[in-house]
Amino acid sequence: MKTKLLLITSFSSFFILHSAFGQGALTPPGPPVPTMKTLSQIEPRTPISTAPFTITQPGSYYLTTNLTVSSGDAIDINASDVTLDLNGLTISSTAPSATGNGILISSRTNITIFNGHIQSGVTNNGSGVFGGGGFGSGIYASGAAYNLRVSGVTVSGCLYYGILLFTGYSTLIESCAAQNIGTYGLYADTISHSSALNVGNTSIYGNTVSDCYASGSDFGVYAFVAHNCYGETVNGTAISANTAENCNGAASGNGVGIGANNVHNCEGSAGSGGIGISATTAIGCSGNGGYYGIQAGTTVESCFGNSDGGTGIDCNLGIVSFSNGQTSSGYAGIYGYIVQSCYGYNSGSGYGVYTYDMASLSYGYSSSGTGLRAFIANSCDGGGSPSLDVAHKYNMP
């Protein structure tokens, strides 16, 4: 009984003490107050709703409507540290003769332009002559303009340049497109995931060009390194580079499909008087051309070359190995200084394999000419009339 009374007494004391504390006011002091900041508070942006417009202060700018000018530039960027959002809208010109720029960048740094269109009325008459009204250039960087990036912008119908940022200034073009441009389509240090079509001179010009598609009168892609690119031309060079990797170049006329110092895993083609691939070193390539399928200075390895009226693979000062060359009526299927582990075929009266020095482990066939010709041949064979023309034979009948 004493224990129970103690518990009851303790509980009563706790209840009395707890209920003695004040609870405070239960009525809210006022409505909830918003705590989130607006976009304009986080990143103050200046709207652009008329043109011509000149940017003179650093900051972020955006278009609120389509802009049209009747002459000259639409937007001039005369300040550094500027971001310009075209907001999916279009800048255009109705100038009767092409003049001015859609966007002009005057010797500034840290500029970003993205997400929109620049359009004017210059066209190709079908013979490579460009004319008409509108802009001279879509986006043009004059002077020493550094750290420039243009992304997600399309440009069409300009007399001179589509997007010209120059090289050597840390400039980047990505996910852009240019069409119907008189001289240069896209021009920057680095260009990726972009296209330029129907360009009067060079469609895409850059130090590093990757994952691009280009069609130009003189050059499709002109780069120090071209990677995963496709280029087209008629009598020019579809892809011209120091190093071309995993590329495809097509010259429909007498031009060059791919012309590069080092060509790896590429395919090049050209018309009746052209060269599929012209290189110093070609490895893992396929070339088809009227004059040469593959023409190389020092090395052809693991390649296929075909020519209708010339030489399938020509490397007369170097080594051809593990390759297949053929011609339908030209000089030779394979023509090299040293030929190793190759097959050369000629359906005409020339040579299947012609080597200045030595052929080894190779076979040459000619329909009505000489199958294999060499100064020294080791473990080789041929078919033709004669099948072999060899001064010194080893391991051969």
Secondary structure, DSSP 8 states (H G I E B T S, - for coil): -HHHHHHHHHHHHHHHHHHTS-----S-SSS-------HHHHS-EEEE-SSSEEE-SSEEEEESS-EEESSS-SEEE-SSSEEEE-TT-EEEE--SS--SEEEEEES-EEEEEEEEEEE---EE-SSS-EE-SS-SEEEEEESS-EEEEEEEEEEEEESSEEEEEESSS-EEEES-EEEEESSEEEEEEEEES-EEEEESSEEEEEEEEES-EEEESSEEEEEEEEES-EEEESSSEEEEEEEEES-EEEESSSSEEEEEEEEES-EEEE-TT-EEEEEEEEES-EEEESSEEEEEEEEEES-EEEESSSEEEEEEEEEEES-EEEESSSSEEEEEEEEES-EEEESSSSEEEEEEEEEES-EEEESSSEEEEEEEEES-EEESSSSEEEEEEES--
